[in-house]
């Protein structure tokens, strides 16, 4: 977009071009804004903060997301986070530049291997820096040379790739850690739900055995069984209503997304 705008105003003169760049915020400003918006884009793990709505959204997320997928997303983000830490600690030297370039390339190759949204956004931000791509491309072209690397390659890897991670590494790690905290909160909520269901089943079994024992001894009154049934229904019916509501809401969103995709495809 910046190149297109610059080409349009080139005929007016360099002064107009400089005014335009100043108005936009400097050369590369549009791209930096796009990259920043990609990193800040919402993911499936972002819910309302606080209040009843926040608690309800978190419960709905815990019901929808499978434990297996939570573990996969956690593992992918943890691996990416460890790799970013290694990138920040890399030193580009004449005898280690190939290892440094290979490590950077392996991060970009993760784009095709991972599925977690926050991880993809981070890698897209790295790949959005043309200086990083140019430096890695130049390094890859010289992988087969013997002897020391040209000083220009070392400088480009250090300034372009190293400079990128030094400038943005904290933001990347902050976003990933925040996403990991959300994932682990959802997983903890699922584990609590399983424990609660197990406790309820155990309590129901104990109460049933106690009741049968009391009936056998002729202790329990006649109205107790209907009261027990009524109490169970009072607990189960609201839970069933919530589950039905979540199911219908999910179907409505799925139908809306399919309709939107069909309209976009038709357009």
CNS distance restraints for C-alpha pairs under 8 A (distance, minus, plus):
assign (resid   1 and name CA) (resid   5 and name CA) 6.16 0.50 0.50
assign (resid   1 and name CA) (resid  30 and name CA) 7.85 0.50 0.50
assign (resid   2 and name CA) (resid   6 and name CA) 6.07 0.50 0.50
assign (resid   2 and name CA) (resid  27 and name CA) 7.70 0.50 0.50
assign (resid   2 and name CA) (resid  28 and name CA) 7.51 0.50 0.50
assign (resid   2 and name CA) (resid  30 and name CA) 7.15 0.50 0.50
assign (resid   3 and name CA) (resid   7 and name CA) 6.10 0.50 0.50
assign (resid   4 and name CA) (resid   8 and name CA) 6.29 0.50 0.50
assign (resid   5 and name CA) (resid   9 and name CA) 6.45 0.50 0.50
assign (resid   6 and name CA) (resid  10 and name CA) 5.90 0.50 0.50
assign (resid   6 and name CA) (resid  17 and name CA) 6.23 0.50 0.50
assign (resid   7 and name CA) (resid  11 and name CA) 7.79 0.50 0.50
assign (resid   9 and name CA) (resid  13 and name CA) 6.93 0.50 0.50
assign (resid   9 and name CA) (resid  16 and name CA) 6.80 0.50 0.50
assign (resid   9 and name CA) (resid  17 and name CA) 6.13 0.50 0.50
assign (resid  10 and name CA) (resid  14 and name CA) 6.63 0.50 0.50
assign (resid  10 and name CA) (resid  16 and name CA) 7.96 0.50 0.50
assign (resid  10 and name CA) (resid  17 and name CA) 6.69 0.50 0.50
assign (resid  12 and name CA) (resid  16 and name CA) 6.40 0.50 0.50
assign (resid  12 and name CA) (resid  17 and name CA) 7.96 0.50 0.50
assign (resid  13 and name CA) (resid  17 and name CA) 6.66 0.50 0.50
assign (resid  14 and name CA) (resid  18 and name CA) 6.16 0.50 0.50
assign (resid  15 and name CA) (resid  19 and name CA) 6.25 0.50 0.50
assign (resid  16 and name CA) (resid  20 and name CA) 6.17 0.50 0.50
assign (resid  17 and name CA) (resid  21 and name CA) 6.26 0.50 0.50
assign (resid  18 and name CA) (resid  22 and name CA) 6.12 0.50 0.50
assign (resid  19 and name CA) (resid  23 and name CA) 6.11 0.50 0.50
assign (resid  20 and name CA) (resid  24 and name CA) 6.22 0.50 0.50
assign (resid  21 and name CA) (resid  25 and name CA) 6.13 0.50 0.50
assign (resid  21 and name CA) (resid  26 and name CA) 4.86 0.50 0.50
assign (resid  21 and name CA) (resid  27 and name CA) 5.94 0.50 0.50
assign (resid  22 and name CA) (resid  26 and name CA) 5.22 0.50 0.50
assign (resid  24 and name CA) (resid  29 and name CA) 6.62 0.50 0.50
assign (resid  24 and name CA) (resid  30 and name CA) 7.28 0.50 0.50
assign (resid  25 and name CA) (resid  29 and name CA) 5.64 0.50 0.50
assign (resid  28 and name CA) (resid  32 and name CA) 6.21 0.50 0.50
assign (resid  29 and name CA) (resid  33 and name CA) 6.17 0.50 0.50
assign (resid  30 and name CA) (resid  34 and name CA) 6.31 0.50 0.50
assign (resid  31 and name CA) (resid  35 and name CA) 6.16 0.50 0.50
assign (resid  31 and name CA) (resid 128 and name CA) 7.94 0.50 0.50
assign (resid  32 and name CA) (resid  36 and name CA) 6.07 0.50 0.50
assign (resid  33 and name CA) (resid  37 and name CA) 6.16 0.50 0.50
assign (resid  34 and name CA) (resid  38 and name CA) 6.27 0.50 0.50
assign (resid  35 and name CA) (resid  39 and name CA) 6.38 0.50 0.50
assign (resid  35 and name CA) (resid 124 and name CA) 7.83 0.50 0.50
assign (resid  35 and name CA) (resid 125 and name CA) 5.41 0.50 0.50
assign (resid  35 and name CA) (resid 128 and name CA) 6.81 0.50 0.50
assign (resid  36 and name CA) (resid  40 and name CA) 6.25 0.50 0.50
assign (resid  36 and name CA) (resid 125 and name CA) 7.68 0.50 0.50
assign (resid  37 and name CA) (resid  41 and name CA) 5.97 0.50 0.50
assign (resid  38 and name CA) (resid 121 and name CA) 5.97 0.50 0.50
assign (resid  38 and name CA) (resid 124 and name CA) 7.81 0.50 0.50
assign (resid  38 and name CA) (resid 125 and name CA) 7.15 0.50 0.50
assign (resid  39 and name CA) (resid 118 and name CA) 7.53 0.50 0.50
assign (resid  39 and name CA) (resid 121 and name CA) 5.41 0.50 0.50
assign (resid  39 and name CA) (resid 122 and name CA) 6.13 0.50 0.50
assign (resid  39 and name CA) (resid 125 and name CA) 6.85 0.50 0.50
assign (resid  39 and name CA) (resid 175 and name CA) 7.92 0.50 0.50
assign (resid  42 and name CA) (resid  46 and name CA) 6.22 0.50 0.50
assign (resid  43 and name CA) (resid 117 and name CA) 6.23 0.50 0.50
assign (resid  43 and name CA) (resid 118 and name CA) 6.86 0.50 0.50
assign (resid  44 and name CA) (resid 117 and name CA) 8.00 0.50 0.50
assign (resid  45 and name CA) (resid  61 and name CA) 7.53 0.50 0.50
assign (resid  45 and name CA) (resid 179 and name CA) 7.15 0.50 0.50
assign (resid  45 and name CA) (resid 182 and name CA) 6.37 0.50 0.50
assign (resid  45 and name CA) (resid 183 and name CA) 6.86 0.50 0.50
assign (resid  46 and name CA) (resid 182 and name CA) 7.60 0.50 0.50
assign (resid  47 and name CA) (resid  54 and name CA) 6.28 0.50 0.50
assign (resid  47 and name CA) (resid  57 and name CA) 5.97 0.50 0.50
assign (resid  47 and name CA) (resid  58 and name CA) 6.60 0.50 0.50
assign (resid  48 and name CA) (resid  53 and name CA) 6.45 0.50 0.50
assign (resid  48 and name CA) (resid  54 and name CA) 4.40 0.50 0.50
assign (resid  48 and name CA) (resid  57 and name CA) 6.78 0.50 0.50
assign (resid  49 and name CA) (resid  53 and name CA) 7.90 0.50 0.50
assign (resid  49 and name CA) (resid  54 and name CA) 5.01 0.50 0.50
assign (resid  50 and name CA) (resid  54 and name CA) 4.91 0.50 0.50
assign (resid  50 and name CA) (resid  55 and name CA) 6.82 0.50 0.50
assign (resid  51 and name CA) (resid  55 and name CA) 6.45 0.50 0.50
assign (resid  52 and name CA) (resid  56 and name CA) 6.00 0.50 0.50
assign (resid  53 and name CA) (resid  57 and name CA) 6.00 0.50 0.50
assign (resid  54 and name CA) (resid  58 and name CA) 6.17 0.50 0.50
assign (resid  55 and name CA) (resid  59 and name CA) 6.18 0.50 0.50
assign (resid  56 and name CA) (resid  60 and name CA) 6.13 0.50 0.50
assign (resid  57 and name CA) (resid  61 and name CA) 6.12 0.50 0.50
assign (resid  58 and name CA) (resid  62 and name CA) 6.18 0.50 0.50
assign (resid  58 and name CA) (resid 186 and name CA) 6.89 0.50 0.50
assign (resid  59 and name CA) (resid  63 and name CA) 6.31 0.50 0.50
assign (resid  59 and name CA) (resid 186 and name CA) 7.96 0.50 0.50
assign (resid  59 and name CA) (resid 189 and name CA) 7.62 0.50 0.50
assign (resid  60 and name CA) (resid  64 and name CA) 6.23 0.50 0.50
assign (resid  60 and name CA) (resid 246 and name CA) 6.97 0.50 0.50
assign (resid  61 and name CA) (resid  65 and name CA) 5.92 0.50 0.50
assign (resid  61 and name CA) (resid 186 and name CA) 7.14 0.50 0.50
assign (resid  62 and name CA) (resid  66 and name CA) 7.79 0.50 0.50
assign (resid  62 and name CA) (resid 186 and name CA) 5.39 0.50 0.50
assign (resid  62 and name CA) (resid 187 and name CA) 7.11 0.50 0.50
assign (resid  62 and name CA) (resid 189 and name CA) 6.67 0.50 0.50
assign (resid  62 and name CA) (resid 190 and name CA) 5.89 0.50 0.50
assign (resid  63 and name CA) (resid 190 and name CA) 7.64 0.50 0.50
assign (resid  65 and name CA) (resid  69 and name CA) 6.78 0.50 0.50
assign (resid  65 and name CA) (resid  70 and name CA) 6.91 0.50 0.50
assign (resid  66 and name CA) (resid  70 and name CA) 6.37 0.50 0.50
assign (resid  67 and name CA) (resid  71 and name CA) 6.25 0.50 0.50
assign (resid  67 and name CA) (resid 187 and name CA) 6.81 0.50 0.50
assign (resid  67 and name CA) (resid 190 and name CA) 7.91 0.50 0.50
assign (resid  68 and name CA) (resid  72 and name CA) 6.27 0.50 0.50
assign (resid  69 and name CA) (resid  73 and name CA) 6.10 0.50 0.50
assign (resid  70 and name CA) (resid  74 and name CA) 6.06 0.50 0.50
assign (resid  70 and name CA) (resid 183 and name CA) 6.44 0.50 0.50
assign (resid  70 and name CA) (resid 184 and name CA) 7.99 0.50 0.50
assign (resid  70 and name CA) (resid 187 and name CA) 6.90 0.50 0.50
assign (resid  71 and name CA) (resid  75 and name CA) 6.07 0.50 0.50
assign (resid  72 and name CA) (resid  76 and name CA) 6.17 0.50 0.50
assign (resid  73 and name CA) (resid  77 and name CA) 6.15 0.50 0.50
assign (resid  73 and name CA) (resid 115 and name CA) 7.48 0.50 0.50
assign (resid  73 and name CA) (resid 116 and name CA) 5.43 0.50 0.50
assign (resid  73 and name CA) (resid 183 and name CA) 7.86 0.50 0.50
assign (resid  74 and name CA) (resid  78 and name CA) 6.03 0.50 0.50
assign (resid  74 and name CA) (resid 180 and name CA) 6.27 0.50 0.50
assign (resid  74 and name CA) (resid 183 and name CA) 6.85 0.50 0.50
assign (resid  74 and name CA) (resid 184 and name CA) 7.80 0.50 0.50
assign (resid  75 and name CA) (resid  79 and name CA) 6.10 0.50 0.50
assign (resid  76 and name CA) (resid  80 and name CA) 6.20 0.50 0.50
assign (resid  76 and name CA) (resid 114 and name CA) 6.54 0.50 0.50
assign (resid  76 and name CA) (resid 116 and name CA) 7.04 0.50 0.50
assign (resid  76 and name CA) (resid 119 and name CA) 7.53 0.50 0.50
assign (resid  77 and name CA) (resid  81 and name CA) 5.98 0.50 0.50
assign (resid  77 and name CA) (resid 116 and name CA) 7.37 0.50 0.50
assign (resid  77 and name CA) (resid 118 and name CA) 7.84 0.50 0.50
assign (resid  77 and name CA) (resid 119 and name CA) 6.05 0.50 0.50
assign (resid  77 and name CA) (resid 176 and name CA) 6.56 0.50 0.50
assign (resid  77 and name CA) (resid 180 and name CA) 7.12 0.50 0.50
assign (resid  78 and name CA) (resid  82 and name CA) 6.23 0.50 0.50
assign (resid  78 and name CA) (resid 180 and name CA) 7.87 0.50 0.50
assign (resid  79 and name CA) (resid  83 and name CA) 6.22 0.50 0.50
assign (resid  80 and name CA) (resid  84 and name CA) 6.19 0.50 0.50
assign (resid  80 and name CA) (resid 107 and name CA) 7.75 0.50 0.50
assign (resid  80 and name CA) (resid 119 and name CA) 7.04 0.50 0.50
assign (resid  81 and name CA) (resid  85 and name CA) 6.37 0.50 0.50
assign (resid  81 and name CA) (resid 173 and name CA) 6.41 0.50 0.50
assign (resid  81 and name CA) (resid 176 and name CA) 6.93 0.50 0.50
assign (resid  82 and name CA) (resid  86 and name CA) 6.40 0.50 0.50
assign (resid  83 and name CA) (resid  87 and name CA) 6.26 0.50 0.50
assign (resid  83 and name CA) (resid 107 and name CA) 7.45 0.50 0.50
assign (resid  84 and name CA) (resid  88 and name CA) 6.35 0.50 0.50
assign (resid  84 and name CA) (resid 165 and name CA) 7.95 0.50 0.50
assign (resid  84 and name CA) (resid 169 and name CA) 7.14 0.50 0.50
assign (resid  84 and name CA) (resid 173 and name CA) 7.69 0.50 0.50
assign (resid  85 and name CA) (resid  89 and name CA) 6.51 0.50 0.50
assign (resid  86 and name CA) (resid  90 and name CA) 6.22 0.50 0.50
assign (resid  87 and name CA) (resid 100 and name CA) 7.96 0.50 0.50
assign (resid  87 and name CA) (resid 103 and name CA) 7.43 0.50 0.50
assign (resid  87 and name CA) (resid 104 and name CA) 7.29 0.50 0.50
assign (resid  87 and name CA) (resid 162 and name CA) 7.75 0.50 0.50
assign (resid  87 and name CA) (resid 165 and name CA) 7.15 0.50 0.50
assign (resid  88 and name CA) (resid 162 and name CA) 7.20 0.50 0.50
assign (resid  88 and name CA) (resid 165 and name CA) 6.13 0.50 0.50
assign (resid  88 and name CA) (resid 166 and name CA) 6.47 0.50 0.50
assign (resid  88 and name CA) (resid 169 and name CA) 7.19 0.50 0.50
assign (resid  90 and name CA) (resid 100 and name CA) 6.54 0.50 0.50
assign (resid  90 and name CA) (resid 162 and name CA) 7.92 0.50 0.50
assign (resid  91 and name CA) (resid  96 and name CA) 7.61 0.50 0.50
assign (resid  91 and name CA) (resid 100 and name CA) 7.44 0.50 0.50
assign (resid  91 and name CA) (resid 158 and name CA) 7.80 0.50 0.50
assign (resid  92 and name CA) (resid  96 and name CA) 6.05 0.50 0.50
assign (resid  92 and name CA) (resid  97 and name CA) 5.08 0.50 0.50
assign (resid  92 and name CA) (resid 100 and name CA) 6.38 0.50 0.50
assign (resid  92 and name CA) (resid 154 and name CA) 6.36 0.50 0.50
assign (resid  92 and name CA) (resid 157 and name CA) 6.99 0.50 0.50
assign (resid  92 and name CA) (resid 158 and name CA) 6.03 0.50 0.50
assign (resid  93 and name CA) (resid  97 and name CA) 5.47 0.50 0.50
assign (resid  93 and name CA) (resid 154 and name CA) 6.83 0.50 0.50
assign (resid  94 and name CA) (resid 148 and name CA) 5.77 0.50 0.50
assign (resid  94 and name CA) (resid 149 and name CA) 5.92 0.50 0.50
assign (resid  94 and name CA) (resid 154 and name CA) 7.14 0.50 0.50
assign (resid  95 and name CA) (resid 148 and name CA) 7.09 0.50 0.50
assign (resid  96 and name CA) (resid 100 and name CA) 6.31 0.50 0.50
assign (resid  97 and name CA) (resid 101 and name CA) 6.09 0.50 0.50
assign (resid  97 and name CA) (resid 149 and name CA) 7.71 0.50 0.50
assign (resid  97 and name CA) (resid 154 and name CA) 6.80 0.50 0.50
assign (resid  97 and name CA) (resid 157 and name CA) 7.92 0.50 0.50
assign (resid  98 and name CA) (resid 102 and name CA) 6.04 0.50 0.50
assign (resid  98 and name CA) (resid 139 and name CA) 7.54 0.50 0.50
assign (resid  98 and name CA) (resid 143 and name CA) 6.83 0.50 0.50
assign (resid  99 and name CA) (resid 103 and name CA) 6.13 0.50 0.50
assign (resid 100 and name CA) (resid 104 and name CA) 6.41 0.50 0.50
assign (resid 101 and name CA) (resid 105 and name CA) 6.20 0.50 0.50
assign (resid 101 and name CA) (resid 136 and name CA) 6.23 0.50 0.50
assign (resid 101 and name CA) (resid 139 and name CA) 6.74 0.50 0.50
assign (resid 101 and name CA) (resid 140 and name CA) 7.56 0.50 0.50
assign (resid 101 and name CA) (resid 157 and name CA) 7.47 0.50 0.50
assign (resid 102 and name CA) (resid 106 and name CA) 6.09 0.50 0.50
assign (resid 103 and name CA) (resid 107 and name CA) 6.52 0.50 0.50
assign (resid 104 and name CA) (resid 108 and name CA) 6.69 0.50 0.50
assign (resid 104 and name CA) (resid 136 and name CA) 7.69 0.50 0.50
assign (resid 105 and name CA) (resid 109 and name CA) 6.20 0.50 0.50
assign (resid 105 and name CA) (resid 136 and name CA) 7.29 0.50 0.50
assign (resid 106 and name CA) (resid 110 and name CA) 6.41 0.50 0.50
assign (resid 107 and name CA) (resid 111 and name CA) 7.53 0.50 0.50
assign (resid 107 and name CA) (resid 123 and name CA) 7.24 0.50 0.50
assign (resid 108 and name CA) (resid 123 and name CA) 6.25 0.50 0.50
assign (resid 108 and name CA) (resid 126 and name CA) 7.82 0.50 0.50
assign (resid 108 and name CA) (resid 127 and name CA) 6.93 0.50 0.50
assign (resid 109 and name CA) (resid 113 and name CA) 7.24 0.50 0.50
assign (resid 110 and name CA) (resid 114 and name CA) 6.03 0.50 0.50
assign (resid 110 and name CA) (resid 123 and name CA) 7.83 0.50 0.50
assign (resid 111 and name CA) (resid 120 and name CA) 5.96 0.50 0.50
assign (resid 111 and name CA) (resid 123 and name CA) 6.38 0.50 0.50
assign (resid 111 and name CA) (resid 124 and name CA) 7.76 0.50 0.50
assign (resid 114 and name CA) (resid 119 and name CA) 7.44 0.50 0.50
assign (resid 114 and name CA) (resid 120 and name CA) 7.19 0.50 0.50
assign (resid 115 and name CA) (resid 119 and name CA) 7.69 0.50 0.50
assign (resid 115 and name CA) (resid 120 and name CA) 7.06 0.50 0.50
assign (resid 116 and name CA) (resid 120 and name CA) 6.42 0.50 0.50
assign (resid 117 and name CA) (resid 121 and name CA) 6.23 0.50 0.50
assign (resid 118 and name CA) (resid 122 and name CA) 6.34 0.50 0.50
assign (resid 118 and name CA) (resid 175 and name CA) 7.59 0.50 0.50
assign (resid 118 and name CA) (resid 176 and name CA) 6.73 0.50 0.50
assign (resid 118 and name CA) (resid 179 and name CA) 7.22 0.50 0.50
assign (resid 119 and name CA) (resid 123 and name CA) 6.36 0.50 0.50
assign (resid 119 and name CA) (resid 176 and name CA) 7.29 0.50 0.50
assign (resid 120 and name CA) (resid 124 and name CA) 6.05 0.50 0.50
assign (resid 121 and name CA) (resid 125 and name CA) 6.24 0.50 0.50
assign (resid 122 and name CA) (resid 126 and name CA) 6.50 0.50 0.50
assign (resid 122 and name CA) (resid 172 and name CA) 6.34 0.50 0.50
assign (resid 123 and name CA) (resid 127 and name CA) 6.13 0.50 0.50
assign (resid 124 and name CA) (resid 128 and name CA) 5.90 0.50 0.50
assign (resid 125 and name CA) (resid 129 and name CA) 6.96 0.50 0.50
assign (resid 126 and name CA) (resid 132 and name CA) 7.54 0.50 0.50
assign (resid 126 and name CA) (resid 164 and name CA) 7.76 0.50 0.50
assign (resid 127 and name CA) (resid 132 and name CA) 7.31 0.50 0.50
assign (resid 127 and name CA) (resid 133 and name CA) 6.70 0.50 0.50
assign (resid 129 and name CA) (resid 133 and name CA) 6.69 0.50 0.50
assign (resid 129 and name CA) (resid 164 and name CA) 7.95 0.50 0.50
assign (resid 130 and name CA) (resid 134 and name CA) 6.07 0.50 0.50
assign (resid 131 and name CA) (resid 135 and name CA) 6.12 0.50 0.50
assign (resid 131 and name CA) (resid 160 and name CA) 5.58 0.50 0.50
assign (resid 131 and name CA) (resid 161 and name CA) 7.43 0.50 0.50
assign (resid 132 and name CA) (resid 136 and name CA) 6.19 0.50 0.50
assign (resid 132 and name CA) (resid 157 and name CA) 7.63 0.50 0.50
assign (resid 132 and name CA) (resid 160 and name CA) 5.27 0.50 0.50
assign (resid 132 and name CA) (resid 161 and name CA) 4.87 0.50 0.50
assign (resid 132 and name CA) (resid 164 and name CA) 7.44 0.50 0.50
assign (resid 133 and name CA) (resid 137 and name CA) 5.98 0.50 0.50
assign (resid 134 and name CA) (resid 138 and name CA) 6.14 0.50 0.50
assign (resid 135 and name CA) (resid 139 and name CA) 6.21 0.50 0.50
assign (resid 135 and name CA) (resid 153 and name CA) 7.12 0.50 0.50
assign (resid 135 and name CA) (resid 156 and name CA) 5.46 0.50 0.50
assign (resid 135 and name CA) (resid 157 and name CA) 5.65 0.50 0.50
assign (resid 135 and name CA) (resid 160 and name CA) 6.66 0.50 0.50
assign (resid 135 and name CA) (resid 161 and name CA) 7.09 0.50 0.50
assign (resid 136 and name CA) (resid 140 and name CA) 6.06 0.50 0.50
assign (resid 136 and name CA) (resid 157 and name CA) 7.11 0.50 0.50
assign (resid 136 and name CA) (resid 161 and name CA) 7.94 0.50 0.50
assign (resid 137 and name CA) (resid 141 and name CA) 6.29 0.50 0.50
assign (resid 138 and name CA) (resid 142 and name CA) 6.73 0.50 0.50
assign (resid 138 and name CA) (resid 153 and name CA) 6.99 0.50 0.50
assign (resid 139 and name CA) (resid 143 and name CA) 6.41 0.50 0.50
assign (resid 139 and name CA) (resid 153 and name CA) 6.20 0.50 0.50
assign (resid 139 and name CA) (resid 157 and name CA) 7.92 0.50 0.50
assign (resid 142 and name CA) (resid 149 and name CA) 7.94 0.50 0.50
assign (resid 145 and name CA) (resid 149 and name CA) 7.82 0.50 0.50
assign (resid 149 and name CA) (resid 153 and name CA) 6.71 0.50 0.50
assign (resid 149 and name CA) (resid 154 and name CA) 7.09 0.50 0.50
assign (resid 150 and name CA) (resid 154 and name CA) 6.87 0.50 0.50
assign (resid 151 and name CA) (resid 155 and name CA) 6.17 0.50 0.50
assign (resid 152 and name CA) (resid 156 and name CA) 6.12 0.50 0.50
assign (resid 153 and name CA) (resid 157 and name CA) 6.10 0.50 0.50
assign (resid 154 and name CA) (resid 158 and name CA) 6.06 0.50 0.50
assign (resid 155 and name CA) (resid 159 and name CA) 5.88 0.50 0.50
assign (resid 156 and name CA) (resid 160 and name CA) 5.36 0.50 0.50
assign (resid 156 and name CA) (resid 161 and name CA) 7.28 0.50 0.50
assign (resid 157 and name CA) (resid 161 and name CA) 5.15 0.50 0.50
assign (resid 157 and name CA) (resid 162 and name CA) 6.33 0.50 0.50
assign (resid 158 and name CA) (resid 162 and name CA) 4.72 0.50 0.50
assign (resid 158 and name CA) (resid 163 and name CA) 6.64 0.50 0.50
assign (resid 159 and name CA) (resid 163 and name CA) 4.89 0.50 0.50
assign (resid 159 and name CA) (resid 164 and name CA) 7.79 0.50 0.50
assign (resid 160 and name CA) (resid 164 and name CA) 6.04 0.50 0.50
assign (resid 161 and name CA) (resid 165 and name CA) 6.56 0.50 0.50
assign (resid 162 and name CA) (resid 166 and name CA) 6.14 0.50 0.50
assign (resid 163 and name CA) (resid 167 and name CA) 6.06 0.50 0.50
assign (resid 164 and name CA) (resid 168 and name CA) 6.03 0.50 0.50
assign (resid 164 and name CA) (resid 169 and name CA) 7.68 0.50 0.50
assign (resid 165 and name CA) (resid 169 and name CA) 4.71 0.50 0.50
assign (resid 166 and name CA) (resid 170 and name CA) 7.81 0.50 0.50
assign (resid 168 and name CA) (resid 172 and name CA) 6.28 0.50 0.50
assign (resid 169 and name CA) (resid 173 and name CA) 6.13 0.50 0.50
assign (resid 170 and name CA) (resid 174 and name CA) 6.00 0.50 0.50
assign (resid 171 and name CA) (resid 175 and name CA) 6.22 0.50 0.50
assign (resid 172 and name CA) (resid 176 and name CA) 6.25 0.50 0.50
assign (resid 173 and name CA) (resid 177 and name CA) 5.98 0.50 0.50
assign (resid 174 and name CA) (resid 178 and name CA) 6.15 0.50 0.50
assign (resid 175 and name CA) (resid 179 and name CA) 6.26 0.50 0.50
assign (resid 176 and name CA) (resid 180 and name CA) 6.12 0.50 0.50
assign (resid 177 and name CA) (resid 181 and name CA) 6.16 0.50 0.50
assign (resid 178 and name CA) (resid 182 and name CA) 6.44 0.50 0.50
assign (resid 179 and name CA) (resid 183 and name CA) 6.23 0.50 0.50
assign (resid 180 and name CA) (resid 184 and name CA) 6.08 0.50 0.50
assign (resid 181 and name CA) (resid 185 and name CA) 6.08 0.50 0.50
assign (resid 182 and name CA) (resid 186 and name CA) 6.29 0.50 0.50
assign (resid 183 and name CA) (resid 187 and name CA) 6.25 0.50 0.50
assign (resid 184 and name CA) (resid 188 and name CA) 5.97 0.50 0.50
assign (resid 185 and name CA) (resid 189 and name CA) 6.16 0.50 0.50
assign (resid 186 and name CA) (resid 190 and name CA) 6.31 0.50 0.50
assign (resid 187 and name CA) (resid 191 and name CA) 6.29 0.50 0.50
assign (resid 188 and name CA) (resid 192 and name CA) 6.18 0.50 0.50
assign (resid 189 and name CA) (resid 193 and name CA) 6.16 0.50 0.50
assign (resid 190 and name CA) (resid 194 and name CA) 6.26 0.50 0.50
assign (resid 191 and name CA) (resid 195 and name CA) 6.17 0.50 0.50
assign (resid 192 and name CA) (resid 196 and name CA) 6.00 0.50 0.50
assign (resid 193 and name CA) (resid 197 and name CA) 6.15 0.50 0.50
assign (resid 194 and name CA) (resid 198 and name CA) 6.13 0.50 0.50
assign (resid 195 and name CA) (resid 199 and name CA) 6.08 0.50 0.50
assign (resid 196 and name CA) (resid 200 and name CA) 6.09 0.50 0.50
assign (resid 197 and name CA) (resid 201 and name CA) 6.15 0.50 0.50
assign (resid 198 and name CA) (resid 202 and name CA) 6.15 0.50 0.50
assign (resid 199 and name CA) (resid 203 and name CA) 6.04 0.50 0.50
assign (resid 200 and name CA) (resid 204 and name CA) 6.03 0.50 0.50
assign (resid 201 and name CA) (resid 205 and name CA) 6.18 0.50 0.50
assign (resid 202 and name CA) (resid 206 and name CA) 6.19 0.50 0.50
assign (resid 203 and name CA) (resid 207 and name CA) 6.04 0.50 0.50
assign (resid 204 and name CA) (resid 208 and name CA) 6.03 0.50 0.50
assign (resid 205 and name CA) (resid 209 and name CA) 6.22 0.50 0.50
assign (resid 206 and name CA) (resid 210 and name CA) 6.13 0.50 0.50
assign (resid 207 and name CA) (resid 211 and name CA) 6.00 0.50 0.50
assign (resid 208 and name CA) (resid 212 and name CA) 6.14 0.50 0.50
assign (resid 209 and name CA) (resid 213 and name CA) 6.06 0.50 0.50
assign (resid 210 and name CA) (resid 214 and name CA) 6.11 0.50 0.50
assign (resid 211 and name CA) (resid 215 and name CA) 6.09 0.50 0.50
assign (resid 211 and name CA) (resid 220 and name CA) 7.51 0.50 0.50
assign (resid 212 and name CA) (resid 216 and name CA) 6.11 0.50 0.50
assign (resid 213 and name CA) (resid 217 and name CA) 6.46 0.50 0.50
assign (resid 214 and name CA) (resid 218 and name CA) 6.20 0.50 0.50
assign (resid 214 and name CA) (resid 219 and name CA) 5.24 0.50 0.50
assign (resid 214 and name CA) (resid 220 and name CA) 5.79 0.50 0.50
assign (resid 215 and name CA) (resid 219 and name CA) 5.87 0.50 0.50
assign (resid 215 and name CA) (resid 220 and name CA) 5.50 0.50 0.50
assign (resid 220 and name CA) (resid 224 and name CA) 6.89 0.50 0.50
assign (resid 223 and name CA) (resid 227 and name CA) 6.46 0.50 0.50
assign (resid 224 and name CA) (resid 228 and name CA) 6.15 0.50 0.50
assign (resid 225 and name CA) (resid 229 and name CA) 6.26 0.50 0.50
assign (resid 226 and name CA) (resid 230 and name CA) 6.07 0.50 0.50
assign (resid 227 and name CA) (resid 231 and name CA) 6.13 0.50 0.50
assign (resid 228 and name CA) (resid 232 and name CA) 6.26 0.50 0.50
assign (resid 229 and name CA) (resid 233 and name CA) 6.25 0.50 0.50
assign (resid 230 and name CA) (resid 234 and name CA) 6.22 0.50 0.50
assign (resid 231 and name CA) (resid 235 and name CA) 6.49 0.50 0.50
assign (resid 232 and name CA) (resid 236 and name CA) 6.14 0.50 0.50
assign (resid 233 and name CA) (resid 237 and name CA) 5.66 0.50 0.50
assign (resid 234 and name CA) (resid 238 and name CA) 6.96 0.50 0.50
assign (resid 235 and name CA) (resid 239 and name CA) 6.79 0.50 0.50
assign (resid 236 and name CA) (resid 240 and name CA) 6.06 0.50 0.50
assign (resid 237 and name CA) (resid 241 and name CA) 6.13 0.50 0.50
assign (resid 238 and name CA) (resid 242 and name CA) 6.27 0.50 0.50
assign (resid 239 and name CA) (resid 243 and name CA) 6.34 0.50 0.50
assign (resid 240 and name CA) (resid 244 and name CA) 6.15 0.50 0.50
assign (resid 241 and name CA) (resid 245 and name CA) 6.16 0.50 0.50
assign (resid 242 and name CA) (resid 246 and name CA) 6.23 0.50 0.50
assign (resid 243 and name CA) (resid 247 and name CA) 6.15 0.50 0.50
assign (resid 244 and name CA) (resid 248 and name CA) 6.18 0.50 0.50
assign (resid 245 and name CA) (resid 249 and name CA) 6.07 0.50 0.50
assign (resid 246 and name CA) (resid 250 and name CA) 6.08 0.50 0.50
assign (resid 247 and name CA) (resid 251 and name CA) 6.28 0.50 0.50
assign (resid 248 and name CA) (resid 252 and name CA) 6.15 0.50 0.50
assign (resid 249 and name CA) (resid 253 and name CA) 6.26 0.50 0.50
assign (resid 250 and name CA) (resid 254 and name CA) 6.12 0.50 0.50
assign (resid 251 and name CA) (resid 255 and name CA) 6.09 0.50 0.50
assign (resid 252 and name CA) (resid 256 and name CA) 6.15 0.50 0.50
assign (resid 253 and name CA) (resid 257 and name CA) 6.15 0.50 0.50
assign (resid 254 and name CA) (resid 258 and name CA) 6.22 0.50 0.50
assign (resid 255 and name CA) (resid 259 and name CA) 6.11 0.50 0.50
assign (resid 256 and name CA) (resid 260 and name CA) 6.09 0.50 0.50
assign (resid 257 and name CA) (resid 261 and name CA) 6.07 0.50 0.50
assign (resid 258 and name CA) (resid 262 and name CA) 6.11 0.50 0.50
assign (resid 259 and name CA) (resid 263 and name CA) 6.19 0.50 0.50
assign (resid 260 and name CA) (resid 264 and name CA) 6.11 0.50 0.50
assign (resid 261 and name CA) (resid 265 and name CA) 6.06 0.50 0.50
assign (resid 262 and name CA) (resid 266 and name CA) 6.10 0.50 0.50
assign (resid 263 and name CA) (resid 267 and name CA) 6.10 0.50 0.50
